[in-house]
Amino acid sequence: MPRTPFQRFKDSTKEKNLWIYILFLGKDQEVIKDKFKSLALEKFDFLPSFFRMQKVFYRLESEGYIEKKKFKGQKAYITTEKGKEELKKMISYTEEFLEKLKK
C-alpha cells in the first residue's frame, strides 16, 4: 500500500532532518552520542539509523555547529553558539511555514 501524503510529510520531518534534533538536544546540555538514538525515540518518537546519525554528527562538528566534549567519561556533544543561531533560524522558518499553511 502506498504511503499517504501525511506519512511522507511525517517521515521527512524526522530522520531526514536530524540536524534540528541534534542541535535542539545539545543546546542546554551535553548529549552523549551513544544515547542519541534512545533520546530521539523517547522525545521525538523515531529511531534514526546509525549511518545517518554518524554522518550528521560528523558534518555538524566539522562545520562548527556542535563541539565534542567528555561527559561522564563518554563522548558527548554540545551545540555551539553558531549551532544555536542555526537552530533559531530553523525554528523561525518552521513557524513562518506553518503560518502560511494556516491561511
C-alpha positions, 0 to 999 in steps of 0.5 A: 500500500502506498504511503499517504501524503501525511506519512511522507510529510511525517517521515521527512520531518524526522530522520531526514532532518536530524540536524534540528534534533541534534542541535535542539538536544545539545543546546542546554546540555551535553548529549552523549552520542551513544544515547542519541538514538534512545533520546530521539525515540523517547522525545521525538518518537523515531529511531534514526539509523546509525549511518545517518546519525554518524554522518550528521554528527560528523558534518555538524562538528566539522562545520562548527555547529556542535563541539565534542566534549567528555561527559561522564567519561563518554563522548558527548556533544554540545551545540555551539553558539553558531549551532544555536543561531542555526537552530533559531533560524530553523525554528523561525522558518518552521513557524513562518511555514506553518503560518502560511499553511494556516491561511 
